[in-house]
Every structure is written in C-alpha cells, then in structure tokens.
Amino acid sequence: MFDDLSLVFNYTLVHATLRASTPILYATLTCILTQQADILNIGVEGIMLCGAFMAVTVSYFSGSWLLALAAAVLVGTAISAVMAVAHLRYKADIFVVGMAINMLALAVTRFLLQKVLGTSGSFYDKAIVPLPRIHLAFTDGNEILRSLFSDYSLFEPLGIVFVFLLWWLLYRTVWGLRLRSVGLNPLAAETAGIPVFRKKFEVMLYSGVVGGMAGAYLSLGYSRLFAENMTNGRGFMGVAAMFFGGGDPIRSWIGCLIFGFTDSVGSRLQSLGLPPQFILMIPYVATIAVLALALARKTANERRARSALK
Amino acid sequence: MKRKSLVVVALCLIASCLFALPAMSADKPVKVALVLAGFLGDKSFNDSAYQGLERAIADFGVEVKVMESKNPADWESNLIAMAASGYDLVLACSTQIAELVDKHAADFSEVRFGVIDGAVKAPNVKSIVFAQNEGSFLAGAAAALFTTRTEIPGVNDKKIIGWVGGMDIPVLHDFLVGYEQGARFIDPEVKVLVSFAGTFNDPLKGKELTLAQYDQGADIVMNVASNTGNGILEAASDTGKYAIGVDLDQDGIYPGHILTSMLKRVDVASYELVKDVVKGTFGGNSVVEMGIASGGVGLTDMSVMKEALGEKFPQDILDRIQELTEKVKSGEIKVEAYAGFQRN
C-alpha cells in the first residue's frame, strides 16, 4: 500500500499540478480583470474556445506560433468587444451575454472545424507549431530536477508571472485603484471624475486579450490539437477560482492550484484501481468545496464587518 | 405575434418541401444511415466504420448519411429520426447505440438495423461483435515484451504498462480483460495501470491520464478511447514514450511512438452489413462474431516502428506475436472474455 501511495504522491505531481492548473489560471485572470470592474465574465469559456480554434488554425496554415497567438488574442478581444458593447452600451444582462457567447462559440467552432479544417471531433496535424517549451539543459542528468524545473510550456511559468503582475497592477498602481473604485462604487468613481463607461470597456478588452491567450495555451501549449468543446468547463472552473480568491489574483491562483492538484491526484489514483466513477467526480466535488470555502470566508468577513460598526 | 407565427409556419413548410423532395425523387439507391456515439475524425472506431461505407459507396453506389453527436441525449433522437425517414439500413455503431436499437427496433419493423459492437436479437436486426479480447491479448503481450527493452530510448526498467479507455462500458472491459491476460501470459509480474476518461471525446483528459501513467512508471500505454485517444497518442510523442493504437492502423500518426495498433475491422463489419442489404441476403436475428481467425481483429505488422527504430527494433517481439496469433487462432490459447459483454 505504501508503495502504491508513492506512485501517487511523488515529485512528478508538482509538474502535473502546474500543468493542469494553467488553463484554469488563464481563465481566472480573464475573470478577475472584469470582476474588479464588477462585471461577471462567464463568457470566458467561449472566448477560450474561439481562441483555441483560431490558434490551431493559424498555426497550421502559417507555421508560426507567434502569429497564432496574435490571432487568438485578436479573436478574444473582438468577442469581448461585442460583449462589452452589448452589456455596457445596450445594458444587456452580462450573464445572458456570456451564456450566448459560450453557446455560439461551441457551435461556430464546430462549424468552422468542418468548413475550414475539413474534419469533425478533433483536428491535429504535424504542421501545427506549438508554443515553445523551455528545456533547461543543466537538469538533463537528474530525473527529479528535470521533472520539477524543465520542459514547461512557455505559458506555464508566464502564467505565474502574470499573477503577480496583475496583483501589482490592481493593488499598487493608480490604474488599479481607479479600476477597483469603478467596481466597488461606480457612482463615487464617476463623481471623482473617473470615466466609468470607458474604464469598464477598457478592462473588458483586456480580459479578451487574456482570454485569447488562454485559448492559445489550451490548444498549442497544453496540447497540440483542437477538439470540439476542448475547454470542457475549464472556463467555469476559472470563474469558481476567481470567486474563491475574491478577485485577488494570488488567492485565486491558489484556487487554481487546488483544482490542478485534485485533477492530477485523481488521474493517478485511478490507475491504481480505484473506481473511475468516483475519481471522475473529483473536479466537480473540488469546485463545490472550493466555492463553499470561499462563501464561508465571505460570510465570516461580513459578520465581522457588521459587528465592528456597532 | 400572429403574423410572426404564420411566417414561421410558412418557412417550416418550405423547408420541409425542400427536404422531402430528394427523398421522393430518388428512392432507387440503397440508403444507409450511420448513427455514431461520437464524431468522425477520431482516426479510430468511427472513422473505421465510415471507411467501410466509403467502399460500399464505391462498390454499390449507396447513399450514406452520418449522424454524429457526443451528447447521449441526441443518440436516441438521431436513431429514431433515421429509422423514421426511410433509410433502408440504419447502422448503430457502438454499444451505446445498440442498446437503443434493442429498445426501438420493434417500432420500425420495416427498417433494417445493423448493429456493430453489440448483440441485439430482433427479426430486423443483424449484429456484428468483435473478439476485441483476442486482439487485446496480443497487444498486452506486445506491451509486456516491450517494457523490458531498456535499450530502446524512453523505456525504463520498471515492469509497468498502461491502458487508458474512454467510457466505462462492457466492450472496453472486454478489451481490458484480454490486455491484462496477454501481459500476464508473458510475465506475471507486469503491472497494468488502468484509467477511464469517462468520455470518448476529450483528448485533453486522455492526455492527462496518459501523462499520469507515464509519471507512474509506465512506458507504453494502450489507447482504447476513440477521440479521447488522440490525446493519448499525443502524450506518447510529447514525452518520447510509447503507445499502442486501436481500431484503425494508427502507427503512422506519430511514427516511432506507436509500437503497433490493435486493428478492429469495423470497416469490414459496416461494409458487410451494407452488402447484405444490397444483395438481399440480410438476415435478422443473427449475431456474427469476428475474431482473430476470421481476420476481424489483430495487430499491425509494426513496419512503421521498425523503420523508426532501425536496428534497435526488437524483431523477436514481432516473431513472438506472430507465434501467439497462431496459437490463439488454433485455440491453443484460450483468451478470457468479459462476462458483462453480451456476445450472442
């Protein structure tokens, strides 16, 4: 039994956790940006899916991951611009807009997969150029070091950089302060001379950029293919992680790591003969647990805040 | 509001006329509908079924319609829609659809159903099942032999092999039973890691499970997962390890990383079913089993791997597999079957 446990919990779990948490992390960052301006961006799933499709298509035809990334970002921005116009200019409910984008993305990518790439289900080809992998030559001799530090896809370490960059932007710059004030109290922000509409629009566009990158990572970093509905709820898990962290990038990242960890442990437990039905439940159980934790903390905070006023 | 609904009704009428026209004017060629529990493009089970139909189109000029969906809620309506719209033969390709045929075949007594990968007994249904346990036996034996060849790059010294399946359904257990027996036959100490992705349509899940098995010491993993398997094969090529393909010859997808593929001639099954209808020899209430002896299952000749590995290629594995193939054929080796998979 101890032998078996060491097959589940060993050093390779670190790499696996980081890899599995990264797609969720980019989705979370997408949501955090807009959440800080009080916009719940559940369209992230659809943005990612379109970005993933675009990235694979452009990479396949052009042979350049840079162009593919740019195209994915462009698509993400375009979609979020549509969402921004619908929500901000025409006052549509953001939840409805987001759902519409998700459903549209599912259908459009399926349609284009057949029309542009001439296949259905999934598309892969040797001509698809993936995002670069960082191979550290000095770790070659040591299996443990190599697993821990080497062979990450470019966007995996970059995602962690983004976490801290976004945290700094939100909590240490004037831009972030103004953005948060727009989210917390738009009336006060407007009174203070902050252009609320423009600020919200701006941040929606930025979230489209990150959402596009999330998609590109999913199809060119995490894998090297496009599959129908390949996001498979990862965008929603990103939303959950964002709630877990209350919009704070670092805390939300921890939520993503929990998801990545449970997923990786689940994959390992299964191969030891545990019933797959239970293992496949893990991501969903983890989501509920993570959200319950976040809610418990939030209500505790509110209770404390209320009693302090008395 | 009233005007709007009138417009909708009018549009529906026009649309139904458009769709109805070809059905009325051209009922000469035999019409075949293929109902899948997934999508074409899996380079595996579903594509194999379609390849058989392509040959049937070329040979008999039949008309083919394919209904794809990964959503279980759609499968039943797809099947009923095809049965109800005048197709001569409705092919139910996969165990899950077979169960639905069992439920509805009596309602459409004038339609003939061909079932692949499931056994349904009804006067208008002919079923073909495969002895995937026999083919997997060979795959398991090949994997168990391969995992000890540490001179081949990417092969470790642990006697661990892997197996990743799609949905947890009886036919996959039939694969698994054979695979495990094959591995044990070569070396009782070989450990087989087993995972189910829970879906045939999530390559990322397949990749994650396969990478986990590689991390746990497996160096060769068998794919039995349709579209999910695309991720399994990708994991092999990403990490410089090995996989075994399934259904179609997948050896060439990532040359040098796929030792062999367990062929399951779904294409032969779909072709034969269409041929039966065209020639008028379609007999209901029958279940045909295709095993190693009838060429329904088997391994590839590993030629792609041979070319990729050059002189490091373990020729003795291939020889041993050929020897085992003959023994299974002659009945000298009896391959266990999964009791939960209904064969007749």
Interface residues (C-beta under 8 A of the other chain):
Chain A: L7 V8 N10 T12 L13 A16 R19 A20 T119 S120 G121 S122 F123 Y124 S147 L218 Y222 S223 R224 L225 A227 E228 N229 M230 N232 D263 S264 S267 R268 Q270 S271 L272 G273 P276 Q277 L280
Chain B: G38 F39 L40 G41 D42 N46 E68 K70 G162 D168 L193 V194 S195 F196 G198 N201 D202 P203 L204 K205 K207 E208 L209 L211 A212 Q213 D215 Q216 G217 N227 N230 G231 E234 D238
